[in-house]
Amino acid sequence: MNQATVTSQKTLETILDRLDKLTKEVQFIKERITEVEPPYGSDIWWQWSDARAIKSIREGKGTTIRNKRELDEFFKNL
């Protein structure tokens, strides 16, 4: 028996988008589970926190604010 299912291109793209999002979410959860946070405020915590911040900035998750107008816009959109 040869069973074949025909799906539209849009349906396939939707499925692949959802799969990509789920993969990223699972990866994020795995990183958070395996990550151990040092005691808050300790020297080790500051090093750990700085390393996480630098990683986030390199991944493009940071926001650059160059002047007061951009600062106002940033807070207006929160």
Jmol script that loads the backbone (N, CA, C; Angstrom):
load data "model"
ATOM      1  N   MET A   1       0.828  -1.181   0.000  1.00  0.00           N
ATOM      2  CA  MET A   1       0.000   0.000   0.000  1.00  0.00           C
ATOM      3  C   MET A   1       0.873   1.246   0.000  1.00  0.00           C
ATOM      4  N   ASN A   2       0.575   2.105  -0.883  1.00  0.00           N
ATOM      5  CA  ASN A   2       1.315   3.356  -0.978  1.00  0.00           C
ATOM      6  C   ASN A   2       0.402   4.477  -0.498  1.00  0.00           C
ATOM      7  N   GLN A   3       0.720   5.016   0.684  1.00  0.00           N
ATOM      8  CA  GLN A   3      -0.104   6.087   1.234  1.00  0.00           C
ATOM      9  C   GLN A   3       0.623   7.409   1.066  1.00  0.00           C
ATOM     10  N   ALA A   4      -0.010   8.344   0.409  1.00  0.00           N
ATOM     11  CA  ALA A   4       0.582   9.660   0.187  1.00  0.00           C
ATOM     12  C   ALA A   4      -0.448  10.725   0.555  1.00  0.00           C
ATOM     13  N   THR A   5       0.054  11.777   1.179  1.00  0.00           N
ATOM     14  CA  THR A   5      -0.805  12.892   1.545  1.00  0.00           C
ATOM     15  C   THR A   5      -0.305  14.131   0.830  1.00  0.00           C
ATOM     16  N   VAL A   6      -1.201  14.838   0.201  1.00  0.00           N
ATOM     17  CA  VAL A   6      -0.842  16.049  -0.516  1.00  0.00           C
ATOM     18  C   VAL A   6      -1.212  17.248   0.362  1.00  0.00           C
ATOM     19  N   THR A   7      -0.221  18.114   0.597  1.00  0.00           N
ATOM     20  CA  THR A   7      -0.475  19.328   1.375  1.00  0.00           C
ATOM     21  C   THR A   7      -0.041  20.535   0.562  1.00  0.00           C
ATOM     22  N   SER A   8      -0.643  21.647   0.864  1.00  0.00           N
ATOM     23  CA  SER A   8      -0.293  22.864   0.137  1.00  0.00           C
ATOM     24  C   SER A   8       1.044  23.403   0.639  1.00  0.00           C
ATOM     25  N   GLN A   9       1.637  24.243  -0.149  1.00  0.00           N
ATOM     26  CA  GLN A   9       2.922  24.854   0.206  1.00  0.00           C
ATOM     27  C   GLN A   9       2.780  25.704   1.466  1.00  0.00           C
ATOM     28  N   LYS A  10       1.668  26.416   1.592  1.00  0.00           N
ATOM     29  CA  LYS A  10       1.445  27.270   2.759  1.00  0.00           C
ATOM     30  C   LYS A  10       1.348  26.428   4.029  1.00  0.00           C
ATOM     31  N   THR A  11       0.643  25.303   3.963  1.00  0.00           N
ATOM     32  CA  THR A  11       0.530  24.413   5.121  1.00  0.00           C
ATOM     33  C   THR A  11       1.892  23.873   5.512  1.00  0.00           C
ATOM     34  N   LEU A  12       2.670  23.484   4.544  1.00  0.00           N
ATOM     35  CA  LEU A  12       4.014  22.974   4.805  1.00  0.00           C
ATOM     36  C   LEU A  12       4.888  24.044   5.451  1.00  0.00           C
ATOM     37  N   GLU A  13       4.815  25.274   4.958  1.00  0.00           N
ATOM     38  CA  GLU A  13       5.591  26.370   5.543  1.00  0.00           C
ATOM     39  C   GLU A  13       5.145  26.657   6.975  1.00  0.00           C
ATOM     40  N   THR A  14       3.849  26.597   7.228  1.00  0.00           N
ATOM     41  CA  THR A  14       3.332  26.805   8.583  1.00  0.00           C
ATOM     42  C   THR A  14       3.857  25.735   9.527  1.00  0.00           C
ATOM     43  N   ILE A  15       3.823  24.496   9.095  1.00  0.00           N
ATOM     44  CA  ILE A  15       4.332  23.393   9.919  1.00  0.00           C
ATOM     45  C   ILE A  15       5.815  23.570  10.196  1.00  0.00           C
ATOM     46  N   LEU A  16       6.579  23.935   9.181  1.00  0.00           N
ATOM     47  CA  LEU A  16       8.021  24.120   9.366  1.00  0.00           C
ATOM     48  C   LEU A  16       8.318  25.305  10.280  1.00  0.00           C
ATOM     49  N   ASP A  17       7.544  26.386  10.170  1.00  0.00           N
ATOM     50  CA  ASP A  17       7.719  27.538  11.069  1.00  0.00           C
ATOM     51  C   ASP A  17       7.457  27.144  12.518  1.00  0.00           C
ATOM     52  N   ARG A  18       6.380  26.409  12.730  1.00  0.00           N
ATOM     53  CA  ARG A  18       6.058  25.965  14.091  1.00  0.00           C
ATOM     54  C   ARG A  18       7.135  25.035  14.636  1.00  0.00           C
ATOM     55  N   LEU A  19       7.618  24.142  13.792  1.00  0.00           N
ATOM     56  CA  LEU A  19       8.676  23.224  14.208  1.00  0.00           C
ATOM     57  C   LEU A  19       9.943  23.984  14.573  1.00  0.00           C
ATOM     58  N   ASP A  20      10.269  25.010  13.792  1.00  0.00           N
ATOM     59  CA  ASP A  20      11.448  25.832  14.080  1.00  0.00           C
ATOM     60  C   ASP A  20      11.294  26.555  15.415  1.00  0.00           C
ATOM     61  N   LYS A  21      10.124  27.131  15.661  1.00  0.00           N
ATOM     62  CA  LYS A  21       9.869  27.825  16.931  1.00  0.00           C
ATOM     63  C   LYS A  21       9.944  26.860  18.108  1.00  0.00           C
ATOM     64  N   LEU A  22       9.354  25.686  17.950  1.00  0.00           N
ATOM     65  CA  LEU A  22       9.400  24.693  19.023  1.00  0.00           C
ATOM     66  C   LEU A  22      10.825  24.236  19.303  1.00  0.00           C
ATOM     67  N   THR A  23      11.607  24.059  18.249  1.00  0.00           N
ATOM     68  CA  THR A  23      13.001  23.654  18.418  1.00  0.00           C
ATOM     69  C   THR A  23      13.768  24.703  19.207  1.00  0.00           C
ATOM     70  N   LYS A  24      13.569  25.976  18.877  1.00  0.00           N
ATOM     71  CA  LYS A  24      14.250  27.054  19.598  1.00  0.00           C
ATOM     72  C   LYS A  24      13.797  27.112  21.052  1.00  0.00           C
ATOM     73  N   GLU A  25      12.500  26.933  21.295  1.00  0.00           N
ATOM     74  CA  GLU A  25      11.988  26.962  22.665  1.00  0.00           C
ATOM     75  C   GLU A  25      12.549  25.809  23.491  1.00  0.00           C
ATOM     76  N   VAL A  26      12.611  24.620  22.906  1.00  0.00           N
ATOM     77  CA  VAL A  26      13.164  23.468  23.618  1.00  0.00           C
ATOM     78  C   VAL A  26      14.637  23.694  23.921  1.00  0.00           C
ATOM     79  N   GLN A  27      15.375  24.245  22.963  1.00  0.00           N
ATOM     80  CA  GLN A  27      16.794  24.531  23.186  1.00  0.00           C
ATOM     81  C   GLN A  27      16.958  25.543  24.322  1.00  0.00           C
ATOM     82  N   PHE A  28      16.127  26.586  24.352  1.00  0.00           N
ATOM     83  CA  PHE A  28      16.184  27.586  25.417  1.00  0.00           C
ATOM     84  C   PHE A  28      15.884  26.944  26.771  1.00  0.00           C
ATOM     85  N   ILE A  29      14.871  26.097  26.814  1.00  0.00           N
ATOM     86  CA  ILE A  29      14.505  25.430  28.066  1.00  0.00           C
ATOM     87  C   ILE A  29      15.630  24.517  28.533  1.00  0.00           C
ATOM     88  N   LYS A  30      16.241  23.785  27.617  1.00  0.00           N
ATOM     89  CA  LYS A  30      17.358  22.914  27.990  1.00  0.00           C
ATOM     90  C   LYS A  30      18.517  23.718  28.560  1.00  0.00           C
ATOM     91  N   GLU A  31      18.814  24.866  27.952  1.00  0.00           N
ATOM     92  CA  GLU A  31      19.892  25.715  28.459  1.00  0.00           C
ATOM     93  C   GLU A  31      19.566  26.217  29.862  1.00  0.00           C
ATOM     94  N   ARG A  32      18.316  26.619  30.078  1.00  0.00           N
ATOM     95  CA  ARG A  32      17.918  27.133  31.390  1.00  0.00           C
ATOM     96  C   ARG A  32      17.949  26.044  32.458  1.00  0.00           C
ATOM     97  N   ILE A  33      17.574  24.827  32.093  1.00  0.00           N
ATOM     98  CA  ILE A  33      17.564  23.730  33.061  1.00  0.00           C
ATOM     99  C   ILE A  33      18.981  23.368  33.481  1.00  0.00           C
ATOM    100  N   THR A  34      19.898  23.335  32.522  1.00  0.00           N
ATOM    101  CA  THR A  34      21.270  22.924  32.829  1.00  0.00           C
ATOM    102  C   THR A  34      22.092  24.055  33.429  1.00  0.00           C
ATOM    103  N   GLU A  35      21.594  25.272  33.338  1.00  0.00           N
ATOM    104  CA  GLU A  35      22.318  26.427  33.855  1.00  0.00           C
ATOM    105  C   GLU A  35      22.088  26.558  35.363  1.00  0.00           C
ATOM    106  N   VAL A  36      23.176  26.733  36.099  1.00  0.00           N
ATOM    107  CA  VAL A  36      23.076  26.895  37.550  1.00  0.00           C
ATOM    108  C   VAL A  36      23.485  28.321  37.885  1.00  0.00           C
ATOM    109  N   GLU A  37      22.575  29.047  38.520  1.00  0.00           N
ATOM    110  CA  GLU A  37      22.849  30.438  38.869  1.00  0.00           C
ATOM    111  C   GLU A  37      23.561  30.501  40.215  1.00  0.00           C
ATOM    112  N   PRO A  38      24.727  31.168  40.259  1.00  0.00           N
ATOM    113  CA  PRO A  38      25.445  31.331  41.530  1.00  0.00           C
ATOM    114  C   PRO A  38      24.657  32.225  42.488  1.00  0.00           C
ATOM    115  N   PRO A  39      25.043  32.268  43.754  1.00  0.00           N
ATOM    116  CA  PRO A  39      24.347  33.119  44.726  1.00  0.00           C
ATOM    117  C   PRO A  39      24.342  34.584  44.273  1.00  0.00           C
ATOM    118  N   TYR A  40      23.147  35.199  44.336  1.00  0.00           N
ATOM    119  CA  TYR A  40      22.971  36.564  43.858  1.00  0.00           C
ATOM    120  C   TYR A  40      23.905  37.535  44.574  1.00  0.00           C
ATOM    121  N   GLY A  41      24.583  38.369  43.772  1.00  0.00           N
ATOM    122  CA  GLY A  41      25.437  39.426  44.309  1.00  0.00           C
ATOM    123  C   GLY A  41      26.868  39.016  44.585  1.00  0.00           C
ATOM    124  N   SER A  42      27.165  37.717  44.505  1.00  0.00           N
ATOM    125  CA  SER A  42      28.538  37.272  44.748  1.00  0.00           C
ATOM    126  C   SER A  42      29.416  37.632  43.550  1.00  0.00           C
ATOM    127  N   ASP A  43      30.729  37.596  43.747  1.00  0.00           N
ATOM    128  CA  ASP A  43      31.649  37.885  42.640  1.00  0.00           C
ATOM    129  C   ASP A  43      31.435  36.915  41.482  1.00  0.00           C
ATOM    130  N   ILE A  44      31.208  35.653  41.817  1.00  0.00           N
ATOM    131  CA  ILE A  44      30.964  34.655  40.768  1.00  0.00           C
ATOM    132  C   ILE A  44      29.676  34.989  40.024  1.00  0.00           C
ATOM    133  N   TRP A  45      28.643  35.455  40.750  1.00  0.00           N
ATOM    134  CA  TRP A  45      27.384  35.817  40.103  1.00  0.00           C
ATOM    135  C   TRP A  45      27.595  36.957  39.112  1.00  0.00           C
ATOM    136  N   TRP A  46      28.394  37.969  39.488  1.00  0.00           N
ATOM    137  CA  TRP A  46      28.640  39.100  38.589  1.00  0.00           C
ATOM    138  C   TRP A  46      29.336  38.633  37.319  1.00  0.00           C
ATOM    139  N   GLN A  47      30.294  37.739  37.427  1.00  0.00           N
ATOM    140  CA  GLN A  47      30.972  37.205  36.238  1.00  0.00           C
ATOM    141  C   GLN A  47      29.978  36.432  35.369  1.00  0.00           C
ATOM    142  N   TRP A  48      29.171  35.605  36.021  1.00  0.00           N
ATOM    143  CA  TRP A  48      28.167  34.819  35.312  1.00  0.00           C
ATOM    144  C   TRP A  48      27.156  35.736  34.613  1.00  0.00           C
ATOM    145  N   SER A  49      26.695  36.765  35.313  1.00  0.00           N
ATOM    146  CA  SER A  49      25.720  37.703  34.763  1.00  0.00           C
ATOM    147  C   SER A  49      26.297  38.482  33.578  1.00  0.00           C
ATOM    148  N   ASP A  50      27.541  38.937  33.719  1.00  0.00           N
ATOM    149  CA  ASP A  50      28.192  39.657  32.619  1.00  0.00           C
ATOM    150  C   ASP A  50      28.335  38.767  31.389  1.00  0.00           C
ATOM    151  N   ALA A  51      28.712  37.506  31.593  1.00  0.00           N
ATOM    152  CA  ALA A  51      28.866  36.578  30.468  1.00  0.00           C
ATOM    153  C   ALA A  51      27.526  36.372  29.760  1.00  0.00           C
ATOM    154  N   ARG A  52      26.440  36.238  30.527  1.00  0.00           N
ATOM    155  CA  ARG A  52      25.110  36.088  29.925  1.00  0.00           C
ATOM    156  C   ARG A  52      24.714  37.340  29.154  1.00  0.00           C
ATOM    157  N   ALA A  53      25.008  38.511  29.707  1.00  0.00           N
ATOM    158  CA  ALA A  53      24.655  39.771  29.044  1.00  0.00           C
ATOM    159  C   ALA A  53      25.414  39.925  27.730  1.00  0.00           C
ATOM    160  N   ILE A  54      26.703  39.628  27.751  1.00  0.00           N
ATOM    161  CA  ILE A  54      27.513  39.734  26.535  1.00  0.00           C
ATOM    162  C   ILE A  54      27.000  38.763  25.479  1.00  0.00           C
ATOM    163  N   LYS A  55      26.633  37.547  25.894  1.00  0.00           N
ATOM    164  CA  LYS A  55      26.088  36.564  24.955  1.00  0.00           C
ATOM    165  C   LYS A  55      24.795  37.086  24.330  1.00  0.00           C
ATOM    166  N   SER A  56      23.923  37.668  25.136  1.00  0.00           N
ATOM    167  CA  SER A  56      22.661  38.211  24.626  1.00  0.00           C
ATOM    168  C   SER A  56      22.897  39.344  23.635  1.00  0.00           C
ATOM    169  N   ILE A  57      23.853  40.206  23.939  1.00  0.00           N
ATOM    170  CA  ILE A  57      24.173  41.325  23.044  1.00  0.00           C
ATOM    171  C   ILE A  57      24.704  40.801  21.722  1.00  0.00           C
ATOM    172  N   ARG A  58      25.578  39.805  21.772  1.00  0.00           N
ATOM    173  CA  ARG A  58      26.124  39.218  20.534  1.00  0.00           C
ATOM    174  C   ARG A  58      25.038  38.565  19.693  1.00  0.00           C
ATOM    175  N   GLU A  59      24.012  38.043  20.352  1.00  0.00           N
ATOM    176  CA  GLU A  59      22.901  37.423  19.633  1.00  0.00           C
ATOM    177  C   GLU A  59      21.922  38.460  19.092  1.00  0.00           C
ATOM    178  N   GLY A  60      22.190  39.733  19.339  1.00  0.00           N
ATOM    179  CA  GLY A  60      21.341  40.796  18.818  1.00  0.00           C
ATOM    180  C   GLY A  60      20.113  41.076  19.662  1.00  0.00           C
ATOM    181  N   LYS A  61      20.125  40.669  20.917  1.00  0.00           N
ATOM    182  CA  LYS A  61      18.963  40.869  21.783  1.00  0.00           C
ATOM    183  C   LYS A  61      19.014  42.188  22.535  1.00  0.00           C
ATOM    184  N   GLY A  62      20.074  42.945  22.365  1.00  0.00           N
ATOM    185  CA  GLY A  62      20.209  44.215  23.071  1.00  0.00           C
ATOM    186  C   GLY A  62      19.530  45.353  22.326  1.00  0.00           C
ATOM    187  N   THR A  63      19.359  46.473  23.006  1.00  0.00           N
ATOM    188  CA  THR A  63      18.767  47.669  22.412  1.00  0.00           C
ATOM    189  C   THR A  63      19.744  48.822  22.574  1.00  0.00           C
ATOM    190  N   THR A  64      20.035  49.506  21.482  1.00  0.00           N
ATOM    191  CA  THR A  64      20.925  50.657  21.527  1.00  0.00           C
ATOM    192  C   THR A  64      20.088  51.930  21.545  1.00  0.00           C
ATOM    193  N   ILE A  65      20.340  52.774  22.522  1.00  0.00           N
ATOM    194  CA  ILE A  65      19.631  54.051  22.642  1.00  0.00           C
ATOM    195  C   ILE A  65      20.675  55.151  22.582  1.00  0.00           C
ATOM    196  N   ARG A  66      20.577  56.014  21.547  1.00  0.00           N
ATOM    197  CA  ARG A  66      21.612  57.010  21.305  1.00  0.00           C
ATOM    198  C   ARG A  66      21.263  58.412  21.798  1.00  0.00           C
ATOM    199  N   ASN A  67      19.976  58.681  22.031  1.00  0.00           N
ATOM    200  CA  ASN A  67      19.602  60.024  22.473  1.00  0.00           C
ATOM    201  C   ASN A  67      18.272  59.979  23.235  1.00  0.00           C
ATOM    202  N   LYS A  68      17.850  61.136  23.718  1.00  0.00           N
ATOM    203  CA  LYS A  68      16.639  61.210  24.547  1.00  0.00           C
ATOM    204  C   LYS A  68      15.391  60.812  23.768  1.00  0.00           C
ATOM    205  N   ARG A  69      15.319  61.195  22.512  1.00  0.00           N
ATOM    206  CA  ARG A  69      14.150  60.852  21.701  1.00  0.00           C
ATOM    207  C   ARG A  69      14.009  59.331  21.591  1.00  0.00           C
ATOM    208  N   GLU A  70      15.119  58.645  21.337  1.00  0.00           N
ATOM    209  CA  GLU A  70      15.074  57.188  21.256  1.00  0.00           C
ATOM    210  C   GLU A  70      14.722  56.573  22.610  1.00  0.00           C
ATOM    211  N   LEU A  71      15.185  57.189  23.686  1.00  0.00           N
ATOM    212  CA  LEU A  71      14.858  56.713  25.027  1.00  0.00           C
ATOM    213  C   LEU A  71      13.357  56.850  25.287  1.00  0.00           C
ATOM    214  N   ASP A  72      12.791  58.000  24.919  1.00  0.00           N
ATOM    215  CA  ASP A  72      11.353  58.213  25.084  1.00  0.00           C
ATOM    216  C   ASP A  72      10.552  57.197  24.265  1.00  0.00           C
ATOM    217  N   GLU A  73      10.968  56.955  23.020  1.00  0.00           N
ATOM    218  CA  GLU A  73      10.290  55.982  22.166  1.00  0.00           C
ATOM    219  C   GLU A  73      10.379  54.579  22.760  1.00  0.00           C
ATOM    220  N   PHE A  74      11.543  54.253  23.305  1.00  0.00           N
ATOM    221  CA  PHE A  74      11.743  52.938  23.912  1.00  0.00           C
ATOM    222  C   PHE A  74      10.752  52.717  25.052  1.00  0.00           C
ATOM    223  N   PHE A  75      10.637  53.695  25.954  1.00  0.00           N
ATOM    224  CA  PHE A  75       9.737  53.541  27.087  1.00  0.00           C
ATOM    225  C   PHE A  75       8.272  53.631  26.679  1.00  0.00           C
ATOM    226  N   LYS A  76       7.990  54.348  25.595  1.00  0.00           N
ATOM    227  CA  LYS A  76       6.618  54.458  25.112  1.00  0.00           C
ATOM    228  C   LYS A  76       6.133  53.112  24.560  1.00  0.00           C
ATOM    229  N   ASN A  77       7.071  52.317  24.022  1.00  0.00           N
ATOM    230  CA  ASN A  77       6.713  51.049  23.389  1.00  0.00           C
ATOM    231  C   ASN A  77       6.822  49.845  24.319  1.00  0.00           C
ATOM    232  N   LEU A  78       7.088  50.061  25.587  1.00  0.00           N
ATOM    233  CA  LEU A  78       7.186  48.918  26.513  1.00  0.00           C
ATOM    234  C   LEU A  78       5.854  48.325  26.828  1.00  0.00           C
TER     235      LEU A  78
END
end "model"
wireframe off; spacefill off
backbone 0.3
color backbone group
